[in-house]
Amino acid sequence: MPNDLSTSDVLTLLAKRRRRLLLQLLRDAGTPLPTTELAERIRDSECDEPASSDLVSIRLRLRHAHLPKLEEAAVVEYDESEGTVCPERNFGTLVNFLEKVGEEGSPCSDR
């Protein structure tokens, strides 16, 4: 499948830790994930003592910021009616880049 992402696009899409974590979770699942499950896994990965209010905040940021940005770039397909997220044609490009550079930094920062 063709990759239509520029280097700048890749860097912009990977700039936020939460998007990087979302990609890793989706890759590891190997199957479409419900957004509620993604939000729970992200919450559990980000902080030592997650609060229920964190989950609401994470779901809102996913729905209104991260998923639309990734969907616009054909990295994921977000089915709002089903509430699921699955890989799209440019998913592999970002995951390959992420695997090459690794993941570092504080899990509670750069959301």
N, C-alpha and C positions, 0 to 999 in steps of 0.2 A: 504494500500500500504506500502511496506517495506521502511524503512529509512536506507540508507547506508551512512549517514554522521556521522563522528566522532565528538566529542566535539571540537577538534581542527579545523575541517572543518567549523563547525558552527561559531566558534569565528572568524576565518579568513574571512569568507563570510560576517559577520556582522561588520567587523572592520571599514568599510567606511560608513560614514553617507549617502552618495548618494545611496548606495545599500540598506541601511535600508529604506530610503525614497521611493525608487523604489518599494520595497516589500509592503510597506504600501499603496502606491497608487494603485498597482495592486490588493491587497486584497480589498480595498474599492470600486474599480470599479466593481469587480465581473465578469468581462468580459475581453477578450483580449484587450490590448490597443495599439494603434499605437505608434511607438517610437517617432514620432514628438510630440504627445500629452504628452507622459511621460516627454520628455525634457522640454516642456513648463511648465508643472506642477511642475517639480523639480526647474526650474529657478524661478518660482513665489514663491515657498516655501523657497528658500535659502536666498534671499536677498531682502532688502526693495526697492531698485531701480534697477531692472534687466535691463540689456542692451541687445540689439540684438546680440552683439558679445558673450555674455554669452550663448545664446541659441546654437550657433554653437559649442562652446567649450563643452557644456554639451552633445550635440548629439554625438560628436566625442568620448568623454570619455565613454559614454554608449556603443556605437557601438564597440569600440576597447578594452575596459577594463572591464567594469562592466558586460555587457550582456554575453560576452564569459565566464567569470569566473562563473557566475550563471548558464549558460547553461551547462557547463562542469560538474557541480555538480548536474545536473538534478533538479534545483530549478525552472528555467524558460525554456520555449522554445521560441527561438527567430527566427522568420521566416523572414529572410532578404529580400526575394523576395516580401513578402507582407508588410514588415515593421511593424510587430506586435509582441507583447510579451504576452505570456500567462503562467499560472502556470504549473509546471511539478510535478513529484511525490514527490520531497523533499521540495516543497514550504511550505507546512503546518508546517513542522518541524521548519523552520526558523521563520515563522510568529508567531507560538506558543511561541517560545523562546523570540522573540521581544516583544510580548504582556506581558510576565511575567516580563521582566526586565524593560520595559518602555523605553522611549526615552528622553534623556536629552542632553544638550550641545548647543553650539552656532550653529544656522542654517547656518552660512556662513563659517564654518570651517570644516576640516576633510572630504574633498570631495573625 
